[in-house]
Amino acid sequence: MSKVSIIIPTYQQTYLNETLLSLTNQTVKDFEVIISENPVVEESTRDLIGNYSDELDIRIVQSSAGANNARNTGIAFSRYDTIALLDDDCKPADDWVVKIVKVLKDTTVSCVGGRVNLNYDKQITNLQSQYLTGINWGYTLGYRPLQQNEYIASCNLAFRKNVYYSVGGFNTNLG
């Protein structure tokens, strides 16, 4: 089975503990976790990561401000050819890594994303709701090509490292 580098950009890591806890429940352990914190690494983040060092292959790197800078920095420090992006407030399903590896075995597939179920503890505005519902397209019948004007949310996105390099990484002017 291919090994996976999971990159988690974070800033003030409010929900990071729940995300890391969910990664301990993965059905396979063939992955590393890279926390890419911006713009500075907080002591509280180091302490939190220390709590998971026995269960996860985990480390922290410092990046410049912005989520795309954090993604690019995390990928630069990754050891494996399969990259999975996860936001610091996401809880992947227990078979998330297994499914990523399975789909990316098909060399005609460049990237893979999955369902994003929203679970907010705060009231969201109507405008936010319209935007956020767009990422929950929930295709569950296998995989298929993206349609025009369709995208995969970076909070649940995986790809081969060579694909990342072929497009020049994440645009740091966008965040």
Secondary structure, 3 states (H helix, E strand, C coil): CCCEEEEEEECCCCCHHHHHHHHCCCCCCCEEEEEEECCCCCHHHHHHHHHHCCCCEEEEEECCCCHHHHHHHHHHCCCCCEEEEECCCCCCCCCHHHHHHHHHCCCCCCEEECCCCCCCCCCCCHHHHHHHHCCCCCCCCCCCCCCCCCCCCCCEEEEEHHHHHHCCCCCHHHC
